[in-house]
Amino acid sequence: MAAVTVEITRSEVLRPSPASAGGGEMVPLTVFDRAATDGYIPTMFAWDAAAAAALSNDAIKDGLAAVLSRFPHLAGRFAVDERGRKCFRLNNAGARVLEASAAGDLADALAHDVAAHVNQLYPQADKDRVDEPLLQVQLTRYTCGGLVIGAVSHHQVADGQSMSVFFTEWAAAVRTAGAALPTPFLDRSAVAAPRIPPAPAFDHRNVEFRGEGSRSHSYGALPLERMRNLAVHFPPEFVAGLKARVGGARCSTFQCLLAHAWKKITAARDLSPKEYTQVRVAVNCRGRAGPAVPTDYFGNMVLWAFPRMQVAAGDELAPTAAEPGTAFCPDLEVDSWIGFRFHDLDFGGGPPCAFLPPDVPIDGLLIFVPSCAAKGGVEMFMALDDQHVEALRQICYSMD
């Protein structure tokens, strides 16, 4: 397959319409925001030519302007207040929008090696650039008429749950011309109030943030040329088979797939039987916090949980989120997007035909997403040391 070339044809900053009521307010980051990755997270969805024909770029941008007025943090900028705290400035500065053309056929790209040009399908944001937009979008039209919407958002603005809601509300704004869009719960002070008296029961300082006891100090590095991104499709029949093996015990799709993937990746890595391995699991705390945080809270509300197994059996805080080149081996880190409403991402031409995996340059980072191909199926995207990839491919569908 010939290489696909992507050309940017237009760039603009799109402001909320109508403007939100932020008025330049400075909102300090919560401890959950500060624990998140200090960087931009790409998300990409594809629509085939038939579905994309119903979606004009102007309509997509009009819907984005409408929904940004209800998500003012995404239209704001980072700033520092008089106390030296990193804050959101709710100033309606807007989101960057790029329009692009791709010389190629989307179906061919999806069937072969879309990874070869996937990094050209979303804006290349720079977290260190002054006044960098916190949300950036790229609309790429292929020669065949197919469309990829690639977006990057700064992780300290919102977690995956929040961005899933944002994407579906954006789609609804386009589909309904902005009629009766809901506004999420935006009050970050609701998650910032400490317990009185303090009741520490978990060592968050050394888990979400770097400290003397942080395991992140022990992780090694791997040359980026040895990182291999791979995607594994688990059809609904395979997921059902895993659940059937549990017997009468209650086990979610995520739990079954994580246990399966953990065992297979551990085997592919050929670890010593005496080695201990653990998984850092991102846990949505909205339904677990006390006092309760509304489920439609927009921001970060994720902490980490650590299952562990043996192979044979307020200060200035630095987050432990991994940097590119990190090798988690013998451990894993996993994010689950299985519950996200990708099938509701209908801008007017139907749901996407594919979710495109981003480049994940961190050995042992797994992302589970619902399959666009079959209801009940799951896609697993991950990066692994190239030396372990072939072994994983040979055993990943074995239930032994």
Secondary structure, 3 states (H helix, E strand, C coil): CCCCEEEEEEEEEECCCCCCCCCCEEEECCHHHHHCCCCEEEEEEEECHHHHCCCCHHHHHHHHHHHHCCCCCCCCEEEECCCCCEEEEECCCCEEEEEEEEECCHHHHHHCCHHHCHHHCCCCCCCCCCCCCCEEEEEEEECCCCEEEEEEEECCCCCHHHHHHHHHHHHHHHHCCCCCCCCCECCHHHHCCCCCCCCCCCCHHHCCECCCCCHHHHCEECCHHHEEEEEEEECHHHHHHHHHHHCCCCCCHHHHHHHHHHHHHHHHHCCCCCCEEEEEEEEECCCCCCCCCCCCECCCCEEEECCEEECCCCCCCCECCCCCCEECCCCEEEEECCCCCHHHCCCCCCCCCEEECCCCCCECEEEEEECCCCCCCEEEEEEEEHHHHHHHHHHCCCCC
